[in-house]
Amino acid sequence: MSAGIVLAGLAVYSTLLSIRGEEDLWDFLDRYRSENFFSFRGKWTADDGRMLEFSNFKGNHLIVSFVYLECSVSCPLIVQKMKLLEKGGDLPSSLKMIIIILDDLTENPSALIEYKKRYGINHDRWVLLTSDYDTLDSIAGSYRIYYQKSNAVNFNFTHSNRILFVDPEGNIKKNIRNLADFRDSELRTWIQKEFVISP
């Protein structure tokens, strides 16, 4: 890559940053880069053994997170925060909670059921998905999700804490990049008053 291209890219970034601010810029880039969620090509194994594609969820409102099976730090917090959204009820049946496991468990789907039991996830709206690592790498690249597992005796996990809110047409309506930005009471209000309202 030539120095001219790099300098031009930096100039564009600096201009956008000065106009929109850092947070707004990341929102802008997410909207620009994110393809329609349902157009993603990949096969997924669900916790009930079904083979699915994202397009199978067309017509549903989705809250999508990404976790490691054995992560004991941020992943349990992600699940807990998603469960907080159910408190208070009044969530439509069209709303599905999707957890994408960042481990290839295609040969061991029963581990998904054990994960649901571990965290008390027993409502039909919750769906756990796993796939092969090529598909996991592809979805991670599509939504700028960084993930890595070390080979230490006690596994260390480094990954983005992304939570996507997808409308029934596959559009990303909200993209939470940091758990500190996950304010459950505000999100519940937004879900009930804006997210699940039919156009």
C-alpha positions as CSV (number, residue, x, y, z in Angstrom):
1,M,0.0,0.0,0.0
2,S,1.5,3.3,-1.1
3,A,2.1,6.2,1.4
4,G,-0.2,8.3,-0.7
5,I,-3.2,6.0,-0.1
6,V,-2.4,5.7,3.6
7,L,-2.2,9.5,4.0
8,A,-5.5,9.9,2.0
9,G,-7.2,7.4,4.3
10,L,-6.0,9.2,7.4
11,A,-7.2,12.5,6.0
12,V,-10.7,11.1,5.3
13,Y,-10.7,9.6,8.8
14,S,-9.7,12.8,10.4
15,T,-12.3,14.8,8.5
16,L,-15.1,12.4,9.5
17,L,-13.9,12.4,13.1
18,S,-13.9,16.2,13.3
19,I,-17.4,16.3,11.8
20,R,-19.1,13.5,13.7
21,G,-17.1,12.8,16.8
22,E,-15.6,9.4,17.7
23,E,-18.7,7.7,19.0
24,D,-20.8,8.9,16.1
25,L,-18.1,7.9,13.6
26,W,-18.1,4.3,14.8
27,D,-21.9,4.3,14.5
28,F,-21.6,5.6,11.0
29,L,-19.0,3.0,10.1
30,D,-21.1,0.2,11.5
31,R,-24.1,1.3,9.5
32,Y,-22.0,1.6,6.4
33,R,-20.2,-1.7,6.7
34,S,-22.9,-3.9,8.1
35,E,-24.8,-5.9,5.4
36,N,-28.3,-7.0,5.9
37,F,-28.2,-9.5,8.8
38,F,-30.4,-12.0,7.0
39,S,-28.2,-11.9,3.8
40,F,-25.3,-13.5,5.7
41,R,-24.5,-16.9,4.2
42,G,-23.7,-19.6,6.7
43,K,-25.1,-22.7,8.3
44,W,-25.7,-22.8,12.0
45,T,-26.5,-25.6,14.4
46,A,-29.1,-24.6,17.0
47,D,-29.5,-25.9,20.5
48,D,-32.4,-28.1,19.5
49,G,-30.4,-29.7,16.7
50,R,-31.9,-27.8,13.8
51,M,-29.7,-26.6,11.0
52,L,-30.5,-22.9,10.4
53,E,-29.6,-19.8,8.4
54,F,-30.1,-16.3,9.6
55,S,-32.8,-15.9,7.0
56,N,-34.9,-18.4,9.0
57,F,-35.4,-15.6,11.5
58,K,-37.0,-13.1,9.0
59,G,-40.0,-11.5,10.6
60,N,-38.6,-11.6,14.1
61,H,-37.0,-8.9,16.1
62,L,-33.6,-10.2,17.3
63,I,-31.2,-9.4,20.0
64,V,-27.9,-11.0,19.1
65,S,-24.8,-11.6,21.3
66,F,-21.5,-13.4,20.9
67,V,-20.0,-15.5,23.7
68,Y,-17.5,-18.2,24.5
69,L,-18.8,-21.4,26.1
70,E,-16.3,-21.4,28.9
71,C,-15.6,-17.7,29.4
72,S,-16.2,-16.8,33.0
73,V,-15.7,-13.0,32.9
74,S,-17.7,-10.9,30.4
75,C,-19.8,-13.6,28.7
76,P,-21.9,-14.4,31.8
77,L,-22.5,-10.6,32.1
78,I,-23.7,-10.5,28.5
79,V,-26.2,-13.2,29.2
80,Q,-27.3,-11.6,32.5
81,K,-27.8,-8.3,30.8
82,M,-29.9,-9.9,28.0
83,K,-32.0,-11.6,30.7
84,L,-32.6,-8.2,32.4
85,L,-34.4,-7.1,29.2
86,E,-37.1,-9.8,29.9
87,K,-37.9,-8.4,33.3
88,G,-41.1,-6.5,33.4
89,G,-42.6,-8.6,30.6
90,D,-44.5,-7.0,27.7
91,L,-42.1,-8.3,25.2
92,P,-43.7,-9.6,22.0
93,S,-43.3,-13.3,20.9
94,S,-41.6,-12.0,17.8
95,L,-38.6,-11.0,19.9
96,K,-35.8,-13.7,19.9
97,M,-32.7,-13.7,22.0
98,I,-29.9,-15.2,19.8
99,I,-26.6,-16.2,21.4
100,I,-23.8,-17.1,18.9
101,I,-21.2,-19.4,20.6
102,L,-17.7,-18.5,19.4
103,D,-16.7,-22.2,19.7
104,D,-17.2,-24.8,17.0
105,L,-19.7,-27.2,18.8
106,T,-21.2,-28.6,15.6
107,E,-20.1,-32.1,16.8
108,N,-21.4,-31.5,20.3
109,P,-24.7,-29.5,20.2
110,S,-25.7,-30.9,23.5
111,A,-23.2,-28.4,25.0
112,L,-25.6,-25.7,24.0
113,I,-28.4,-27.2,26.0
114,E,-26.1,-27.5,29.0
115,Y,-25.2,-23.8,28.6
116,K,-28.9,-22.8,28.6
117,K,-29.4,-24.9,31.8
118,R,-26.3,-23.3,33.4
119,Y,-27.7,-19.8,33.0
120,G,-31.4,-20.6,33.5
121,I,-32.4,-19.8,29.9
122,N,-35.6,-21.7,29.4
123,H,-37.9,-19.5,27.4
124,D,-38.6,-20.4,23.8
125,R,-37.4,-17.0,22.7
126,W,-33.8,-18.0,23.4
127,V,-31.8,-19.7,20.6
128,L,-28.2,-20.7,20.9
129,L,-26.2,-21.2,17.6
130,T,-22.8,-22.7,16.8
131,S,-21.0,-23.2,13.5
132,D,-17.6,-24.1,12.1
133,Y,-14.7,-21.7,12.6
134,D,-14.8,-20.5,9.0
135,T,-18.3,-19.3,9.5
136,L,-17.5,-17.8,12.9
137,D,-14.6,-15.9,11.4
138,S,-16.8,-14.7,8.6
139,I,-19.6,-13.3,10.9
140,A,-16.9,-11.8,13.2
141,G,-15.4,-10.0,10.2
142,S,-18.8,-8.7,9.1
143,Y,-19.5,-7.0,12.4
144,R,-16.0,-6.1,13.5
145,I,-16.0,-8.6,16.4
146,Y,-12.5,-9.5,17.7
147,Y,-12.2,-12.8,19.4
148,Q,-9.3,-15.0,20.5
149,K,-8.8,-17.9,23.0
150,S,-5.3,-18.6,24.4
151,N,-4.0,-22.1,24.8
152,A,-3.1,-21.6,28.5
153,V,-4.1,-24.2,31.0
154,N,-6.8,-21.9,32.3
155,F,-8.2,-20.5,29.0
156,N,-8.1,-16.8,28.7
157,F,-10.6,-15.2,26.3
158,T,-10.3,-11.8,24.6
159,H,-13.3,-10.7,22.6
160,S,-15.6,-7.8,21.7
161,N,-18.7,-7.4,23.7
162,R,-21.1,-6.8,20.8
163,I,-24.9,-6.9,21.1
164,L,-26.9,-6.3,17.9
165,F,-30.5,-5.3,17.7
166,V,-31.9,-6.5,14.4
167,D,-35.4,-5.6,13.0
168,P,-37.6,-8.1,11.1
169,E,-36.2,-7.0,7.8
170,G,-32.6,-7.7,8.9
171,N,-31.5,-4.1,9.5
172,I,-29.2,-3.4,12.5
173,K,-31.2,-0.8,14.5
174,K,-28.7,-0.6,17.5
175,N,-25.2,-1.9,17.9
176,I,-23.8,-2.0,21.4
177,R,-20.0,-2.2,21.5
178,N,-19.4,-1.9,25.2
179,L,-21.2,-3.4,28.2
180,A,-21.0,-0.1,30.0
181,D,-23.4,1.3,27.3
182,F,-25.9,-1.5,28.1
183,R,-28.5,0.3,30.3
184,D,-31.2,-2.2,30.7
185,S,-34.0,0.1,31.8
186,E,-33.4,2.5,28.9
187,L,-33.2,-0.4,26.5
188,R,-36.4,-1.9,27.7
189,T,-38.2,1.4,27.1
190,W,-36.6,1.7,23.7
191,I,-37.5,-1.9,22.8
192,Q,-41.2,-1.5,23.8
193,K,-41.7,2.0,22.4
194,E,-39.5,1.9,19.2
195,F,-37.8,-1.3,18.4
196,V,-40.8,-3.6,18.3
197,I,-43.3,-1.1,16.8
198,S,-44.4,-2.2,13.3
199,P,-43.6,0.3,10.6
